[in-house]
Amino acid sequence: MGMRRYRKQYKWSNIIAMMKGTSKELKVCSDDFTGRLVAITGATSGIGYAAAREYASHGANLLLINRNEEKSITMCKEIQQEFQVECDYKIADFSLLSEVRNVGRELLESDLEFDVIIHNAGIYSTKKIITEDGNELVFQIDYLGSFVLNYILKEKLRAQGKARVIFVNSEGHRFAVWGIGLHDPTYEKRRHSGLGSYGVAKTAQLLSMIKFAEYFEGSGVTINAMHPGNVKTNSGSQNGRIYRWYKRNLIDRSAKDPQISATALYYLGVSKEIEGISGKFFNLTKEEEPAPPALDREVAEELWHKSIEMAGLE
Ligand SMILES: NC(=O)c1ccc[n+]([C@@H]2O[C@H](COP(=O)([O-])OP(=O)(O)OC[C@H]3O[C@@H](n4cnc5c(N)ncnc54)[C@H](OP(=O)(O)O)[C@@H]3O)[C@@H](O)[C@H]2O)c1
């Protein structure tokens, strides 16, 4: 099990690709998207915010799923005034899964048709925190939140016959070299670390993509994941002083503007070149092979059933 299970399949070239993370090959789409509807989670800052503005600048209407009402009101006003598009929001704090389920069900019952859904909300935590739902916090926000929304909306999307679902994932999924450790999701027996729990959550999301892609096959709905580049955002700002120092002085020094992430998210959501492509992982706009633990179908199957349980869906 563990590292031994995946060692043979590891391609170190992918780790090098991750470290280089170049934006040289960023593809750009300038097609119009007037009147289309795009849902984005965690749109109040960083990548989600930049992506919302990018879609609005091409004429798309927006539905933002955020946890902060004040920021949402200000943001919707700003976007409506600047781009003359519709901008609405729903409130869900992903640390409370009942709020995510409620928004999911509300959207399910609405007659809204989504052209693009971007699952972006995510955090990085150096501390182990257990939510009221009983899950490790990063696993819940970065993975289970997106699982709940997709799971509740999956039939509706299939019936629409067209939509692109995109996960804002991360090259950081490669840190889960021992797999996702489903036997111990709350880190009782294994050591918790910021990188480790982040890698696990992002790997879990990639594993869920395998199952969702299977479900959507042939329906006109596609689902893909992307790494948004190393970009300067509010990510990690709730962590302690040491982490913040490290982020300011090491990570942010080479970090780019989140506009590159927004450009990539627009390309993946709109470009004809991506039409019909599903179940893939992109580094910005370049397709890449994910790490072996993120391709393990057996674990994907097990995780699917466990997620339904952990997310309180059935
Ligand atoms: N920055 C990078 O270099 C990088 C690299 C790889 C992957 N990513 C991924 O990109 C995504 C966006 O991150 P970012 O860098 O743009 O960070 P960010 O600036 O911190 O934005 C995160 C967004 O998620 C929201 N969020 C946080 N906790 C939430 C909760 N409990 N419930 C609902 N929403 C919540 C935040 O809302 P508030 O405004 O209310 O805080 C914000 O809108 C994440 O999934 C992250 O893992 C980022």
The ligand as an SDF file (V2000), in Angstrom:
LIG
                    3D

 48 52  0  0  0  0  0  0  0  0999 V2000
   -2.9670   30.9930   -5.1520 N   0  0  0  0  0  0  0  0  0  0  0  0
   -2.3450   29.9870   -5.7100 C   0  0  0  0  0  0  0  0  0  0  0  0
   -1.1790   30.0890   -6.0740 O   0  0  0  0  0  0  0  0  0  0  0  0
   -3.0500   28.6610   -5.8870 C   0  0  0  0  0  0  0  0  0  0  0  0
   -2.3120   27.5950   -6.4070 C   0  0  0  0  0  0  0  0  0  0  0  0
   -2.9540   26.3790   -6.6070 C   0  0  0  0  0  0  0  0  0  0  0  0
   -4.2960   26.2590   -6.3250 C   0  0  0  0  0  0  0  0  0  0  0  0
   -4.9950   27.3030   -5.8020 N   0  0  0  0  0  0  0  0  0  0  0  0
   -6.4330   27.0970   -5.5100 C   0  0  0  0  0  0  0  0  0  0  0  0
   -7.1860   28.1850   -6.0020 O   0  0  0  0  0  0  0  0  0  0  0  0
   -8.4100   28.2930   -5.2810 C   0  0  0  0  0  0  0  0  0  0  0  0
   -8.6710   29.7440   -4.9230 C   0  0  0  0  0  0  0  0  0  0  0  0
   -7.6980   30.1680   -4.0060 O   0  0  0  0  0  0  0  0  0  0  0  0
   -7.0270   31.6180   -3.9980 P   0  0  0  0  0  0  0  0  0  0  0  0
   -5.5670   31.4140   -4.1290 O   0  0  0  0  0  0  0  0  0  0  0  0
   -7.7030   32.5370   -4.9390 O   0  0  0  0  0  0  0  0  0  0  0  0
   -7.2670   32.0370   -2.4620 O   0  0  0  0  0  0  0  0  0  0  0  0
   -8.1220   33.1780   -1.7800 P   0  0  0  0  0  0  0  0  0  0  0  0
   -7.7390   34.5210   -2.3170 O   0  0  0  0  0  0  0  0  0  0  0  0
   -7.9580   32.9430   -0.3270 O   0  0  0  0  0  0  0  0  0  0  0  0
   -9.6190   32.8540   -2.2220 O   0  0  0  0  0  0  0  0  0  0  0  0
  -10.3230   31.7660   -1.7070 C   0  0  0  0  0  0  0  0  0  0  0  0
  -11.8160   31.9230   -1.9200 C   0  0  0  0  0  0  0  0  0  0  0  0
  -12.4680   30.8300   -1.2470 O   0  0  0  0  0  0  0  0  0  0  0  0
  -13.3630   31.3580   -0.2970 C   0  0  0  0  0  0  0  0  0  0  0  0
  -13.4920   30.5400    0.9130 N   0  0  0  0  0  0  0  0  0  0  0  0
  -12.5630   30.3210    1.8820 C   0  0  0  0  0  0  0  0  0  0  0  0
  -13.0880   29.5970    2.8790 N   0  0  0  0  0  0  0  0  0  0  0  0
  -14.3820   29.3750    2.5610 C   0  0  0  0  0  0  0  0  0  0  0  0
  -15.4590   28.7170    3.2060 C   0  0  0  0  0  0  0  0  0  0  0  0
  -15.3180   28.1850    4.4190 N   0  0  0  0  0  0  0  0  0  0  0  0
  -16.6530   28.6690    2.5710 N   0  0  0  0  0  0  0  0  0  0  0  0
  -16.8340   29.2430    1.3790 C   0  0  0  0  0  0  0  0  0  0  0  0
  -15.8570   29.9010    0.7180 N   0  0  0  0  0  0  0  0  0  0  0  0
  -14.6560   29.9590    1.3070 C   0  0  0  0  0  0  0  0  0  0  0  0
  -12.8170   32.7290    0.0770 C   0  0  0  0  0  0  0  0  0  0  0  0
  -13.8330   33.5270    0.6560 O   0  0  0  0  0  0  0  0  0  0  0  0
  -13.5210   34.8280    1.5740 P   0  0  0  0  0  0  0  0  0  0  0  0
  -13.2500   35.9660    0.6270 O   0  0  0  0  0  0  0  0  0  0  0  0
  -14.7740   35.0200    2.3370 O   0  0  0  0  0  0  0  0  0  0  0  0
  -12.3340   34.5060    2.4180 O   0  0  0  0  0  0  0  0  0  0  0  0
  -12.3560   33.2150   -1.2920 C   0  0  0  0  0  0  0  0  0  0  0  0
  -13.4390   33.6800   -2.0410 O   0  0  0  0  0  0  0  0  0  0  0  0
   -8.2780   27.3460   -4.0980 C   0  0  0  0  0  0  0  0  0  0  0  0
   -9.0050   26.1680   -4.3620 O   0  0  0  0  0  0  0  0  0  0  0  0
   -6.7800   27.0590   -4.0450 C   0  0  0  0  0  0  0  0  0  0  0  0
   -6.4770   25.8100   -3.4760 O   0  0  0  0  0  0  0  0  0  0  0  0
   -4.3950   28.5050   -5.5720 C   0  0  0  0  0  0  0  0  0  0  0  0
  1  2  1  0
  2  3  2  0
  2  4  1  0
  4  5  1  0
  4 48  2  0
  5  6  2  0
  6  7  1  0
  7  8  2  0
  8  9  1  0
  8 48  1  0
  9 10  1  0
  9 46  1  0
 10 11  1  0
 11 12  1  0
 11 44  1  0
 12 13  1  0
 13 14  1  0
 14 15  2  0
 14 16  1  0
 14 17  1  0
 17 18  1  0
 18 19  2  0
 18 20  1  0
 18 21  1  0
 21 22  1  0
 22 23  1  0
 23 24  1  0
 23 42  1  0
 24 25  1  0
 25 26  1  0
 25 36  1  0
 26 27  1  0
 26 35  1  0
 27 28  2  0
 28 29  1  0
 29 30  1  0
 29 35  2  0
 30 31  1  0
 30 32  2  0
 32 33  1  0
 33 34  2  0
 34 35  1  0
 36 37  1  0
 36 42  1  0
 37 38  1  0
 38 39  2  0
 38 40  1  0
 38 41  1  0
 42 43  1  0
 44 45  1  0
 44 46  1  0
 46 47  1  0
M  CHG  2   8   1  16  -1
M  END
$$$$
